[in-house]
């Protein structure tokens, strides 16, 4: 621990926490939640308007490609809209007007809806909240519309390198969060950016990716990739002495998937030894065992989370703070 002095007030720097995990596991959503909960003024809502518009374009483009691969026929009247979306995505553009009808008509197309269902049950797309974003496209295109916190949380902006967020708690303690990119080339940087005062890291896992195969290695699922990455991280020289915490995230998507007949069959296929029921708690605990096996230095602290749920994340972050402070006191002999 160290001290930081500002404005005549002594503040305790409680912890530096690194936020790790594969791409799309919810790291940045969690960081945004923390910023909002502590009223950080560096989260400018208006900056996200273009991000949200482009999220809709890239999300629809993904579904168009899924429809093409699976021979889902897009209605002839919507083909021109599909071509428009693909052109916009390729050129990283978003027109100033005229997109409401394009987006809404294409979204309602039977082929796109079938692609959306398939994506949710069997695949992994970058814009997981596309259904929410599409419904609000007219708002995002309206310059007088004031973006909400829910809009921001549902936005998707890839993290390159890392971003640092400092928050001050009600106890006047400073907590520093370092959000690191999760793509393969970004993960290569993890081991070179660990500050000396780092005492913990939160590793994010997307529970719903148990049957989604990895682009990096088509022979394993994205969940298995997360297990492998966690094993490499927790046993590395750089992170070996740092306290790990695992957030098994996207409990909402996980519940939706294992509640379907096909999703549950897939779960049992990937975990044939599991004889329990299709609940988030029990099925999630089965997944957690894969990560616990990688950690042999004591009890692994885990939480089941939905990073979009503000009240849940507020409670869990408070629990994490208490847990880490107790760990610090125990290490210093105060407990």
Sine and cosine of phi, psi and omega as CSV:
sin_phi,cos_phi,sin_psi,cos_psi,sin_omega,cos_omega
0.00,0.00,0.44,-0.90,0.04,-1.00
-0.65,-0.76,0.02,-1.00,0.00,-1.00
-0.87,-0.49,0.56,-0.83,0.04,-1.00
-0.77,-0.64,0.77,-0.64,-0.03,-1.00
-0.94,-0.35,0.76,-0.65,0.02,-1.00
-0.40,-0.91,0.74,-0.67,0.04,-1.00
0.89,0.46,0.45,0.90,0.02,-1.00
0.99,0.17,-0.01,1.00,-0.03,-1.00
-0.94,-0.33,0.76,-0.65,0.03,-1.00
-0.98,0.19,0.77,-0.63,0.01,-1.00
-0.83,-0.56,0.66,-0.75,0.01,-1.00
-1.00,-0.04,0.82,-0.57,0.12,-0.99
-0.99,0.13,0.98,-0.19,-0.13,-0.99
-0.96,0.30,-0.78,0.62,-0.09,-1.00
-0.38,-0.92,0.51,-0.86,0.25,-0.97
-0.96,-0.30,0.84,-0.55,-0.03,-1.00
-0.87,-0.49,0.76,-0.65,0.07,-1.00
-0.99,-0.13,0.71,-0.70,0.00,-1.00
-0.98,-0.20,0.92,-0.38,-0.08,-1.00
-0.87,-0.49,0.16,-0.99,0.06,-1.00
0.64,-0.77,0.32,-0.95,0.02,-1.00
-0.89,0.46,0.30,-0.95,0.03,-1.00
-0.86,0.51,0.65,-0.76,0.07,-1.00
0.99,0.17,0.20,0.98,-0.05,-1.00
-1.00,0.01,-0.15,0.99,0.07,-1.00
0.93,-0.36,0.18,0.98,-0.04,-1.00
-0.86,0.52,-0.79,0.62,-0.08,-1.00
-0.93,0.35,-0.53,0.85,0.06,-1.00
-0.89,0.46,-0.68,0.74,0.05,-1.00
-0.88,0.48,-0.70,0.71,-0.01,-1.00
-0.88,0.48,-0.65,0.76,0.05,-1.00
-0.90,0.45,-0.64,0.77,0.05,-1.00
-0.86,0.51,-0.72,0.69,-0.02,-1.00
-0.88,0.47,-0.67,0.74,0.03,-1.00
-0.86,0.51,-0.73,0.68,-0.03,-1.00
-0.92,0.40,-0.64,0.77,-0.01,-1.00
-0.90,0.43,-0.47,0.88,-0.04,-1.00
-0.93,-0.37,0.32,0.95,0.13,-0.99
0.80,0.60,0.69,0.72,0.05,-1.00
-0.93,0.38,0.76,-0.65,-0.06,-1.00
-0.99,0.12,0.01,1.00,0.00,-1.00
-1.00,-0.07,0.19,0.98,0.10,-1.00
-0.97,-0.23,1.00,-0.02,-0.03,-1.00
-1.00,0.06,0.93,-0.38,-0.08,-1.00
-0.86,0.50,-0.65,0.76,-0.10,-1.00
-0.90,0.44,-0.43,0.90,0.00,-1.00
-0.89,0.45,-0.33,0.94,-0.09,-1.00
-1.00,0.02,-0.10,1.00,-0.04,-1.00
-0.85,0.52,-0.77,0.64,0.01,-1.00
-0.91,0.42,-0.60,0.80,0.04,-1.00
-0.86,0.52,-0.73,0.68,-0.02,-1.00
-0.90,0.44,-0.67,0.74,0.02,-1.00
-0.88,0.47,-0.70,0.71,0.00,-1.00
-0.95,0.33,-0.48,0.88,0.10,-1.00
-0.87,0.50,-0.67,0.75,0.00,-1.00
-0.89,0.45,-0.68,0.73,0.01,-1.00
-0.90,0.44,-0.75,0.66,-0.04,-1.00
-0.93,0.37,-0.57,0.82,0.03,-1.00
-0.92,0.40,-0.71,0.70,0.04,-1.00
-0.91,0.42,-0.60,0.80,0.03,-1.00
-0.88,0.48,-0.64,0.77,0.05,-1.00
-0.88,0.48,-0.68,0.73,-0.02,-1.00
-0.93,0.36,-0.59,0.81,0.06,-1.00
-0.88,0.48,-0.68,0.74,0.01,-1.00
-0.92,0.39,-0.63,0.78,0.04,-1.00
-0.90,0.43,-0.66,0.75,0.02,-1.00
-0.89,0.47,-0.66,0.75,0.00,-1.00
-0.91,0.42,-0.71,0.71,-0.02,-1.00
-0.88,0.48,-0.61,0.79,-0.07,-1.00
-0.99,-0.11,0.16,0.99,0.05,-1.00
0.85,0.52,0.63,0.78,0.13,-0.99
-1.00,0.07,0.91,-0.41,-0.10,-1.00
-0.97,0.26,0.87,-0.49,0.08,-1.00
-0.97,0.24,0.69,-0.72,0.00,-1.00
-0.79,0.61,0.68,-0.73,-0.07,-1.00
-0.83,0.56,-0.54,0.84,-0.01,-1.00
-0.95,0.31,-0.30,0.95,-0.03,-1.00
-0.98,-0.21,-0.07,1.00,-0.03,-1.00
-0.87,0.50,-0.62,0.78,0.00,-1.00
-0.91,0.42,-0.55,0.83,0.04,-1.00
-0.94,0.34,-0.62,0.79,0.03,-1.00
-0.89,0.45,-0.68,0.73,0.02,-1.00
-0.90,0.43,-0.62,0.78,0.01,-1.00
-0.88,0.47,-0.71,0.70,-0.01,-1.00
-0.88,0.47,-0.71,0.70,-0.03,-1.00
-0.90,0.43,-0.61,0.80,0.05,-1.00
-0.91,0.41,-0.68,0.74,0.00,-1.00
-0.90,0.43,-0.65,0.76,0.00,-1.00
-0.91,0.42,-0.67,0.74,-0.03,-1.00
-0.89,0.45,-0.52,0.85,-0.06,-1.00
-0.98,-0.20,0.11,0.99,0.00,-1.00
0.79,0.61,0.70,0.72,-0.05,-1.00
-0.89,-0.45,0.33,-0.94,0.16,-0.99
-0.56,-0.83,0.89,-0.46,-0.05,-1.00
-0.93,0.38,0.37,-0.93,-0.06,-1.00
-0.95,0.32,-0.47,0.88,-0.02,-1.00
-0.47,-0.89,0.12,-0.99,0.09,-1.00
0.99,0.10,0.22,0.98,-0.09,-1.00
-0.99,-0.15,-0.26,0.96,-0.05,-1.00
-0.85,0.53,-0.78,0.63,-0.03,-1.00
-0.92,0.40,-0.65,0.76,0.01,-1.00
-0.85,0.53,-0.77,0.64,-0.05,-1.00
-0.91,0.41,-0.76,0.65,-0.08,-1.00
-0.92,0.40,-0.69,0.73,0.00,-1.00
-0.91,0.41,-0.66,0.75,-0.02,-1.00
-0.93,0.37,-0.64,0.77,0.00,-1.00
-0.88,0.48,-0.60,0.80,-0.04,-1.00
-0.99,0.16,-0.12,0.99,0.02,-1.00
-0.89,0.46,0.69,-0.72,-0.05,-1.00
-0.84,0.54,-0.62,0.78,-0.02,-1.00
-0.90,0.43,-0.65,0.76,0.00,-1.00
-0.93,0.36,-0.61,0.79,0.05,-1.00
-0.91,0.41,-0.63,0.78,0.06,-1.00
-0.91,0.41,-0.63,0.78,0.03,-1.00
-0.90,0.43,-0.63,0.78,0.02,-1.00
-0.90,0.44,-0.70,0.72,0.04,-1.00
-0.88,0.48,-0.70,0.72,-0.01,-1.00
-0.91,0.42,-0.65,0.76,0.00,-1.00
-0.88,0.48,-0.65,0.76,-0.04,-1.00
-0.95,0.31,-0.53,0.85,-0.08,-1.00
-1.00,-0.05,-0.55,0.84,-0.17,-0.99
-0.81,-0.58,-0.26,0.97,-0.13,-0.99
-0.79,-0.61,-0.03,-1.00,0.03,-1.00
-0.73,-0.68,0.87,-0.50,0.06,-1.00
-0.93,-0.37,0.39,-0.92,-0.08,-1.00
-0.93,0.36,-0.65,0.76,-0.06,-1.00
-0.99,-0.12,0.99,0.14,-0.11,-0.99
-0.95,0.30,-0.31,0.95,-0.01,-1.00
-0.97,-0.24,0.49,0.87,-0.08,-1.00
-0.86,0.51,-0.61,0.79,-0.02,-1.00
-0.87,0.50,-0.62,0.79,0.05,-1.00
-0.94,0.35,-0.70,0.71,-0.08,-1.00
-0.91,0.41,-0.65,0.76,-0.03,-1.00
-0.87,0.48,-0.65,0.76,-0.02,-1.00
-0.90,0.44,-0.35,0.94,-0.06,-1.00
-0.93,-0.37,0.26,0.97,-0.07,-1.00
-0.87,0.50,-0.60,0.80,0.01,-1.00
-0.91,0.41,-0.55,0.84,0.06,-1.00
-0.91,0.40,-0.71,0.70,-0.03,-1.00
-0.90,0.43,-0.45,0.89,0.02,-1.00
-1.00,0.08,-0.08,1.00,-0.01,-1.00
-0.99,-0.15,0.92,-0.40,-0.08,-1.00
-0.91,0.42,-0.31,0.95,0.00,-1.00
-1.00,0.02,-0.13,0.99,0.01,-1.00
-0.97,0.23,0.75,-0.66,0.02,-1.00
-1.00,-0.08,0.87,-0.49,-0.02,-1.00
-0.87,0.48,0.60,-0.80,0.02,-1.00
-0.99,-0.16,0.20,-0.98,0.06,-1.00
-0.89,0.45,-0.57,0.82,0.02,-1.00
-0.90,0.44,-0.62,0.78,0.07,-1.00
-0.84,0.54,-0.73,0.68,-0.06,-1.00
-0.90,0.43,-0.68,0.73,-0.02,-1.00
-0.90,0.43,-0.51,0.86,-0.02,-1.00
-1.00,0.08,-0.09,1.00,0.01,-1.00
-0.97,0.24,0.39,-0.92,-0.02,-1.00
-0.79,-0.61,0.91,-0.41,0.03,-1.00
-0.74,-0.68,0.91,-0.41,-0.06,-1.00
-0.88,0.47,0.71,-0.70,0.03,-1.00
-1.00,0.01,0.84,-0.55,0.12,-0.99
-0.91,-0.42,0.68,-0.73,-0.09,-1.00
0.95,0.32,-0.81,-0.58,0.05,-1.00
-0.42,-0.91,0.40,-0.92,0.07,-1.00
-0.84,-0.55,0.55,-0.83,-0.02,-1.00
-0.90,-0.43,0.73,-0.68,0.02,-1.00
-0.80,-0.60,0.76,-0.65,0.09,-1.00
-0.92,-0.39,0.76,-0.66,0.03,-1.00
-0.82,-0.57,0.45,-0.89,0.07,-1.00
-0.91,-0.42,0.85,-0.52,-0.04,-1.00
-0.98,0.17,0.09,-1.00,0.02,-1.00
-0.89,0.46,-0.40,0.91,0.02,-1.00
-1.00,0.04,0.20,0.98,0.03,-1.00
0.92,0.40,0.52,0.85,0.05,-1.00
-0.97,-0.24,0.63,-0.78,0.02,-1.00
-0.99,-0.13,0.79,-0.61,0.07,-1.00
-0.87,-0.49,0.79,-0.61,-0.01,-1.00
-0.96,-0.28,0.80,-0.59,0.04,-1.00
-0.93,-0.38,0.77,-0.64,0.04,-1.00
-0.92,-0.40,0.95,-0.33,-0.03,-1.00
-1.00,-0.04,0.88,-0.48,-0.11,-0.99
-0.93,-0.36,0.62,-0.78,0.02,-1.00
-0.87,0.49,0.52,-0.85,-0.09,-1.00
-0.94,-0.34,-0.06,1.00,0.07,-1.00
-0.91,0.42,0.37,-0.93,-0.10,-0.99
-0.81,0.58,-0.73,0.68,-0.03,-1.00
-0.94,0.35,-0.41,0.91,0.07,-1.00
-0.98,0.21,-0.58,0.82,-0.01,-1.00
-0.90,0.44,-0.45,0.89,0.03,-1.00
-0.89,0.45,-0.33,0.94,-0.03,-1.00
-1.00,0.00,-0.22,0.98,-0.09,-1.00
-0.79,0.61,-0.69,0.72,-0.17,-0.99
-0.98,0.20,-0.10,0.99,-0.01,-1.00
-0.95,-0.30,0.02,1.00,-0.07,-1.00
-0.87,-0.50,0.33,0.94,-0.06,-1.00
-0.99,0.14,0.94,-0.34,0.04,-1.00
-0.89,0.45,0.49,-0.87,-0.05,-1.00
-0.90,0.44,-0.45,0.89,-0.05,-1.00
-1.00,0.00,0.14,0.99,0.00,-1.00
-0.94,0.35,0.82,-0.57,-0.01,-1.00
-0.92,-0.40,-0.18,0.98,-0.04,-1.00
-0.42,-0.91,0.40,-0.92,0.18,-0.98
-0.65,-0.76,0.56,-0.83,0.06,-1.00
-0.97,-0.25,0.84,-0.54,-0.02,-1.00
-0.97,-0.24,0.87,-0.49,-0.04,-1.00
-1.00,-0.03,0.67,-0.74,0.05,-1.00
-0.76,-0.64,0.75,-0.66,0.09,-1.00
-1.00,0.04,0.96,-0.29,-0.06,-1.00
-0.87,0.50,-0.55,0.83,-0.12,-0.99
-0.97,0.25,-0.01,1.00,-0.05,-1.00
-0.99,-0.10,0.39,0.92,-0.02,-1.00
-0.92,0.39,-0.36,0.93,0.00,-1.00
-0.84,-0.55,0.28,0.96,0.02,-1.00
-0.98,-0.19,0.86,-0.52,-0.07,-1.00
-0.99,0.16,0.59,-0.81,-0.11,-0.99
-0.97,0.24,0.64,-0.77,0.10,-1.00
-0.95,0.31,-0.56,0.83,0.00,-1.00
-0.90,0.43,-0.64,0.76,0.02,-1.00
-0.61,-0.79,0.99,-0.12,-0.07,-1.00
-0.88,0.47,-0.16,0.99,-0.02,-1.00
-1.00,0.07,-0.16,0.99,0.00,-1.00
-0.75,-0.66,0.35,-0.94,0.04,-1.00
-0.98,0.19,0.26,-0.97,0.04,-1.00
-0.91,0.41,-0.48,0.88,0.08,-1.00
-0.92,0.39,-0.68,0.73,0.04,-1.00
-0.90,0.43,-0.59,0.81,0.08,-1.00
-0.87,0.49,-0.67,0.74,0.03,-1.00
-0.89,0.46,-0.65,0.76,0.05,-1.00
-0.87,0.50,-0.71,0.70,-0.02,-1.00
-0.90,0.44,-0.68,0.74,0.00,-1.00
-0.90,0.43,-0.67,0.75,0.02,-1.00
-0.88,0.47,-0.69,0.73,0.01,-1.00
-0.88,0.48,-0.67,0.74,0.02,-1.00
-0.91,0.42,-0.63,0.77,-0.06,-1.00
-0.95,0.32,-0.77,0.63,-0.11,-0.99
-0.92,0.39,-0.38,0.93,-0.01,-1.00
-0.97,-0.26,0.16,0.99,0.00,-1.00
-0.99,0.15,0.34,-0.94,0.03,-1.00
-0.91,0.42,-0.57,0.82,-0.07,-1.00
-0.95,0.30,-0.61,0.79,-0.07,-1.00
-0.95,-0.31,-0.08,1.00,-0.10,-1.00
-0.85,0.52,-0.51,0.86,-0.03,-1.00
-0.98,-0.18,0.10,1.00,-0.03,-1.00
-0.98,-0.17,0.65,-0.76,-0.05,-1.00
-0.93,0.37,0.86,-0.51,0.03,-1.00
-1.00,-0.04,0.60,-0.80,0.13,-0.99
-0.75,-0.66,0.69,-0.72,-0.01,-1.00
-0.92,-0.39,0.78,-0.63,0.12,-0.99
-0.97,-0.24,0.94,-0.34,0.11,-0.99
-1.00,0.10,0.99,-0.16,-0.23,-0.97
-0.99,-0.13,0.15,-0.99,0.01,-1.00
0.90,0.43,0.69,0.73,0.04,-1.00
-0.88,0.48,-0.48,0.88,0.02,-1.00
-0.91,0.41,-0.73,0.69,0.02,-1.00
-0.92,0.38,-0.61,0.79,0.01,-1.00
-0.90,0.44,-0.71,0.70,0.02,-1.00
-0.87,0.49,-0.70,0.72,0.00,-1.00
-0.88,0.48,-0.65,0.76,-0.06,-1.00
-0.95,0.31,-0.74,0.67,-0.06,-1.00
-0.97,0.25,-0.20,0.98,0.06,-1.00
-0.98,0.20,-0.31,0.95,0.04,-1.00
-1.00,0.07,0.49,-0.87,-0.02,-1.00
-0.87,0.50,-0.71,0.70,-0.03,-1.00
-0.92,0.39,-0.66,0.75,0.00,-1.00
-0.90,0.44,-0.61,0.80,-0.01,-1.00
-0.95,0.31,-0.62,0.78,0.07,-1.00
-0.87,0.49,-0.65,0.76,0.02,-1.00
-0.90,0.44,-0.66,0.75,0.01,-1.00
-0.87,0.48,-0.73,0.68,-0.01,-1.00
-0.91,0.42,-0.50,0.86,0.05,-1.00
-0.91,0.41,-0.66,0.75,-0.04,-1.00
-0.99,0.12,-0.34,0.94,0.05,-1.00
-0.76,-0.65,0.93,0.36,-0.10,-1.00
-0.89,0.46,-0.35,0.94,0.00,-1.00
-0.99,0.15,-0.19,0.98,-0.06,-1.00
-0.98,0.20,0.81,-0.58,-0.03,-1.00
-0.90,-0.44,0.16,0.99,-0.05,-1.00
-1.00,0.09,-0.20,-0.98,-0.05,-1.00
-1.00,-0.07,0.06,-1.00,-0.06,-1.00
-1.00,-0.03,0.85,0.52,0.08,-1.00
-0.93,-0.38,0.46,-0.89,-0.01,-1.00
-0.87,0.50,-0.68,0.73,-0.05,-1.00
-0.88,0.47,-0.79,0.61,-0.10,-1.00
-0.97,0.26,-0.72,0.69,0.03,-1.00
-0.92,0.39,-0.59,0.81,0.05,-1.00
-0.91,0.42,-0.62,0.78,0.05,-1.00
-0.89,0.45,-0.56,0.83,0.06,-1.00
-0.89,0.45,-0.67,0.75,0.04,-1.00
-0.91,0.42,-0.65,0.76,-0.06,-1.00
-0.88,0.48,-0.47,0.88,0.00,-1.00
-0.88,0.48,-0.51,0.86,0.01,-1.00
-0.90,0.43,-0.53,0.85,0.00,-1.00
-0.99,0.11,-0.62,0.79,0.03,-1.00
-0.86,0.50,-0.59,0.80,0.00,-1.00
-0.89,0.45,-0.40,0.92,-0.02,-1.00
-0.99,0.11,-0.20,0.98,-0.09,-1.00
-0.89,-0.46,0.91,-0.42,-0.07,-1.00
-0.89,-0.46,0.44,0.90,-0.07,-1.00
-0.92,-0.39,0.42,0.91,-0.01,-1.00
0.77,-0.64,-0.32,-0.95,0.01,-1.00
-0.99,0.15,0.73,-0.68,0.02,-1.00
-1.00,0.01,0.84,-0.55,-0.01,-1.00
-0.99,0.17,0.85,-0.52,-0.04,-1.00
-0.77,-0.64,0.46,-0.89,0.07,-1.00
-0.65,-0.76,0.57,-0.82,0.10,-0.99
-0.99,-0.17,0.83,-0.56,-0.21,-0.98
-0.72,-0.70,0.37,-0.93,0.23,-0.97
-0.78,-0.62,0.97,-0.24,-0.14,-0.99
-0.89,0.45,-0.29,0.96,0.03,-1.00
-0.99,0.14,-0.26,0.97,-0.04,-1.00
-1.00,0.03,0.97,-0.23,-0.11,-0.99
-0.88,0.48,-0.74,0.68,-0.04,-1.00
-0.90,0.43,-0.65,0.76,0.04,-1.00
-0.88,0.48,-0.73,0.69,-0.05,-1.00
-0.93,0.37,-0.54,0.84,0.08,-1.00
-0.88,0.48,-0.74,0.68,0.00,-1.00
-0.90,0.44,-0.71,0.70,-0.06,-1.00
-0.92,0.38,-0.63,0.78,0.01,-1.00
-0.91,0.41,-0.58,0.81,0.07,-1.00
-0.91,0.42,-0.63,0.77,0.05,-1.00
-0.90,0.43,-0.64,0.77,0.03,-1.00
-0.89,0.45,-0.69,0.73,0.02,-1.00
-0.87,0.50,-0.73,0.69,0.01,-1.00
-0.89,0.46,-0.68,0.73,-0.01,-1.00
-0.87,0.49,-0.71,0.70,-0.05,-1.00
-0.94,0.34,-0.58,0.81,0.05,-1.00
-0.92,0.39,-0.63,0.78,0.06,-1.00
-0.90,0.44,-0.67,0.74,0.05,-1.00
-0.86,0.51,-0.64,0.77,-0.01,-1.00
-0.92,0.38,-0.68,0.74,0.00,-1.00
-0.90,0.44,-0.66,0.75,0.01,-1.00
-0.90,0.44,-0.66,0.75,-0.01,-1.00
-0.91,0.41,-0.51,0.86,-0.02,-1.00
-1.00,0.00,-0.03,1.00,0.05,-1.00
0.99,0.11,0.20,0.98,-0.02,-1.00
-0.99,0.16,-0.31,0.95,0.06,-1.00
-0.95,-0.32,0.00,0.00,0.00,0.00
